[in-house]
Amino acid sequence: MDKQGQEMFLNFILQRVQEGKENEAKEILIENFKKQNEGTFSQDDIQEFVPKMISLIKPDKLDEIIAVVKQFSGSFGIK
């Protein structure tokens, strides 16, 4: 994902995060983007990322987020 895609994804997620959890979500996303840029983002990172992010997302936005994450994670072999 290029920088513009990362920024769009970041903003999309942050708009759907529970109030007060935005900074935590942003830190997690930025760390994952850094690993993607370095080429070190792995299946293990995805498995760690998903539960963390699910705990931060507004419950009524969860299905929407899962659908988008599956799209983005397709390039990492997750279906």
Summary of the structure (lengths in Angstrom):
residues: 79
radius of gyration: 11.7
end to end distance: 17.3
largest distance: 33.4
contacts: 189
relative contact order: 0.15
helix: 77%
strand: 3%
